[in-house]
Amino acid sequence: MLERLKTLRRCHSRAALFRWATTVLCLASLAANLILYLRTQPLSASLLLLQLAAMISVGWHLRHWARSISLRPAELATRMLKVQESERQRLSRELHDDIGQLLTAAKLQVDWLQRRVPADLQAHCTTLRGTLEQTLGNVRDVSALLNPRQLASLGLEASLREHLLRTLANSGIHWSLDCNQRLGGISDDVTMAAFRITQEAVTNVLRHAQAGNLVVRLQRTPAGLALSIHDDGCGFSPAADPAEAGQRGMAGMHERATALQGSLTVISQPGQGTQIDALFPWPPRSQERARTPAPDDL
């Protein structure tokens, strides 16, 4: 980290020095032109070279600034996603460590109280204990949604299966998760993006789709990790610009795929269900096993 800061500081100092040098060249050229104009003397070769150097320096700056401006939207989106994940992790810790511990302490106090209250208050204590247990379970579920800690230990497929089991348990939706390959060699960023996109898609299915069936597919292809989510719900008309149309969930999906140089397409029509296809390309220096199917893959 210290070496990176030193490198950034050196690059910044070099850029500042080059800007000052360009400013000096432009001022010197302007002053020389004014002097020659006042003296009505012709331009010398040295002055022409000075003006040429100033123009080249200004042109380099314009090109560098244009390139920096063109990269800012992607960098901003990546930074926003990192800030969102950091904030989700913080909220998850707050829920799990603070609120979760308080609810656990309250449940223990109810247990202590239930052993000492008269018989006519036992039913109320039992109801209160059940409410605390349900609330504690909901807090743990929200904490897991905000920060899926199992991704690092269980992997993408197992984490998605556990999420689908918990989220769709009482929904009446028939779902399946198809993954007939080992998902080795996938970076943490791609794993998190695929999980969040699936999480948002499942939430949309529960809220809006009125679907009876949901299919999630993960496939390792030569181009990258392919994620497909299909439901047979009521469908909708996808907006060309989800952010401008107020579809924040869909906009977030696109941002996560774009931040990893991937792509995301949404195919849907009213009454014909919805299909979401995302592709996360392999990084240039990814592990070879991420590109080559394992011998025991089906």
Secondary structure as UniProt FT lines:
FT   HELIX           2..39
FT   HELIX           45..93
FT   HELIX           94..99
FT   HELIX           100..114
FT   TURN            115..116
FT   HELIX           119..121
FT   HELIX           122..146
FT   HELIX           150..154
FT   HELIX           156..167
FT   TURN            169..171
FT   STRAND          174..178
FT   TURN            184..185
FT   HELIX           188..204
FT   HELIX           205..209
FT   STRAND          213..220
FT   STRAND          224..231
FT   TURN            242..246
FT   HELIX           248..259
FT   TURN            260..261
FT   STRAND          263..268
FT   TURN            270..271
FT   STRAND          274..281
FT   TURN            284..285
FT   HELIX           288..291
FT   TURN            295..296
//
